[in-house]
Amino acid sequence: MGMHLFESVPSFADEHGSGEDFPPMQLIVAIKEHNQGKINSHWWYFEGIANLMKPEYCFLLDVGTRPRRSSFYVFMRQFRKQPTLAGVSVHDPDRAFSIDLIGLVVGAHFEYKIASVLDKSFESSLGYLSVLPGAFSAYRYEALLGQPLQAYFRQLFVADADLDPFTTNMMLAEDRVLCYELVAKKGCGYTLGYLNSAVAETDVPTDIGRLLKQRRRWLNGSFFALLYTLLHYSDFQRQTTHKFLRKLAITFEYFFYCVVVIVQWLAVGLFLLITRFLLETMGQPWLVYDGATVLFAVLIVFQFLMAFWNDPVRLSLMYYCSAILFGVYFIAMVALSIQYSVDQIRAGSPLLLATLFLTWGMYVVLAVLHGELVTLLTAIIGYVFMMPTFLVIMPIFAFTNVHDVSWGTKDLDSAAFGDANANEKVKERVRRRFNMFRITLLLFWIGSNVVLAGAAIYFNLFNVVLIFVLVMLLFLNGSRFFGSVAYLTSSQASPSLIVKVAFAPVRLVVLVSVVKLPVAVIVSAFGLILSLLGMIAPRAVTDPILVALARFDLWFTHVGTSGSMPCMRADPEARSYFGLFRWGVTALGTGIVLGALVAFKYWWPMAHGYLQYVAIVALVLVACNAVYMVDYVSRYIARRTLATR
């Protein structure tokens, strides 16, 4: 297969209409003669173009994905800040809403956001991301060389007769395999990161048929890629040069995903048992909970029958009906769980309070901390209604069609055999191998869930199952919660305004601002006096001193709290800077701090118990944020009036 290259050096005009053009940029467009998949295109780029050009960083951007302003800059800045950073992930693309029958798009939108707020931030805090999205991500080219790229492209060179179901399904999520190979690269200590300030926009399937086809690839690929990662843990532990704490953190992440695999494998059976447990606990007659169990089993069988057909687009109406039935079923279960929770809380159950927080409350807290409260409020109902679709319908469709590896490195239905005259016996043997793998997988999966549900019902083990679910929930969501909060304190995060305000007392730049405040008061007062003296004294005497003071203050406002240091302009507006702005901003901030101290002095004698702690926290927050705003605003004004532009 050939490839054609077209090269140009265009110039782009400033979008703001300044009349100036940006510096020329070399563009190379590569067009293949035949479409042989995304991995083949990546092979041409990494082994062909990049191998000759030796870039420092590689950015992968899908057609149809639009990066938001400064996303590329954010990637570059983080790469240069962290020399051991091998790859970075974008904030999951911000899908636009559209109206659909059952809130499908809204639910998917919420799920993507939760994946960013919980999973990616949790993984990034430990140093290993399970996936860097192909829609928009970036890699350090040096880290890719060697074993990572060899593993990434290995499936391209497997003969048709040697295709095996596990590896072929795993390579449906080839970016997950690449993530593991980067972190486990021999003799290196690379990490992966997530940058929430790098955002892109792309589309999302708007009907359930296309969404199922997409999720079949995602679920099967991610499941087998995760198993591959867990099975090769010893390689990571043995051959990398990560520091002890980093290895310990990633080891914890491996254990976390072992638990995830167990929960995913038993999710259908656990879903049934929890529903039955709630109905029994709420005192419903046996006819109700037995009827609900039979209804659930019938719906499950119906899902398998539709999944074996493997044509979700033609069966979209049936899948919509199934999603609605499961949604109503789940909403009823949520209502029962709320009633049960209220009863248990009245009885004083601390475990249930913790479970409720880690089930629903943490979404609210993290949405506020990550600045995603609007998403939570607008999409939570649609997500709850669609949750059974994500937890039951989609996994059934995916595992039932595990033999279908279309849109992967090989497509058995259309392009798996590149030679149109390939031996029909080879095709049939490979198909038979994949079908046997599907049957074996389904027997183990269905059997384990049936045994779990049957044993729990027959031996009345509902309390054991409930404790298991609660412990798993506490561990998984608790880990996500604390990891996500820890991520907000890292250099990879761009915290929301609420986080900056709430965590001001422990932010380094704020503490530096507190140390700088006394000097700022002296400088602003001295500058104001010089400005006033300039009105009566010769300017030839006061202006040189003002300029020297302005040069010092331009440096002082940026030292310790800014990543850049501007240069002094030839004609700084030192008189207006000190006579109007500098002293006014500093006096206002100092006044707020003193006012908070006075209020605290009068409030403290009247406060009792926990109100005293509230008073201390309020004082510290007000004072720290006021001091930081003095430094921030002074720095901004200094740039505008004293620095070169």
Number of C-alpha atoms within 10 A of each C-alpha: 7 7 11 9 9 9 10 11 10 11 12 11 12 11 10 7 8 8 8 11 12 11 11 11 11 10 11 12 9 15 13 14 10 9 11 18 14 14 20 14 16 16 16 16 15 18 14 11 15 16 13 10 9 12 12 13 18 18 16 13 16 13 9 10 15 17 19 14 12 12 19 17 11 18 25 17 12 18 21 10 12 14 11 17 21 23 31 29 26 27 25 26 24 19 18 12 17 11 10 12 10 19 20 25 26 25 24 23 24 24 18 18 22 19 15 23 26 25 20 30 29 26 25 25 26 24 20 26 26 22 24 23 20 18 20 27 22 22 22 21 18 13 23 22 15 13 15 21 18 13 15 21 19 13 19 13 8 14 10 17 15 9 18 14 22 18 16 26 27 28 31 26 25 24 21 25 24 25 24 26 25 28 26 28 22 18 11 15 21 23 25 25 26 29 23 22 19 25 21 20 18 17 13 18 14 18 18 24 20 16 18 27 21 16 17 25 24 16 22 27 27 23 19 22 27 24 15 17 22 17 10 14 15 11 14 23 15 11 14 17 17 20 9 8 10 16 18 14 15 23 16 14 20 17 11 16 18 14 15 14 15 11 17 14 18 17 16 23 20 21 17 17 22 17 22 22 19 19 21 16 12 13 10 12 11 12 9 14 18 14 13 17 16 13 13 19 13 11 16 17 13 13 20 16 13 17 22 13 13 18 14 20 16 11 15 16 14 17 21 18 12 19 23 18 17 22 21 15 17 19 18 13 17 15 11 17 20 13 13 15 17 15 13 15 13 8 9 11 13 11 13 15 16 14 18 18 16 21 15 11 14 18 21 15 16 20 20 17 21 23 17 19 15 11 15 19 12 13 19 18 16 19 24 17 23 26 20 23 25 18 14 19 22 22 21 25 25 23 22 23 22 25 23 25 24 19 17 24 27 26 17 20 11 9 17 18 18 12 9 8 7 11 11 10 10 14 16 12 12 19 19 13 15 23 17 14 17 18 15 11 15 17 12 12 16 16 12 15 19 15 12 17 21 15 13 18 14 9 8 12 16 20 11 11 18 15 11 13 16 19 13 17 17 19 15 17 20 18 19 23 22 16 20 24 20 16 24 22 17 12 12 23 20 17 20 15 13 13 17 18 16 16 17 21 19 12 14 12 18 24 17 16 24 21 12 19 18 12 13 23 17 13 21 23 19 15 25 23 13 22 23 14 14 17 10 8 12 10 15 9 12 17 16 12 15 24 20 12 19 25 19 13 23 24 17 18 24 20 17 16 19 11 7 9 14 14 14 20 14 10 11 19 17 24 21 13 24 26 18 13 19 26 22 18 20 26 17 14 21 19 14 17 20 13 15 19 16 12 13 17 12 10 14 15 9 9 14 11 7 8 13 16 13 13 18 12 14 13 18 16 17 19 24 22 23 24 24 23 17 23 26 20 16 24 21 13 17 27 20 14 21 23 20 13 10
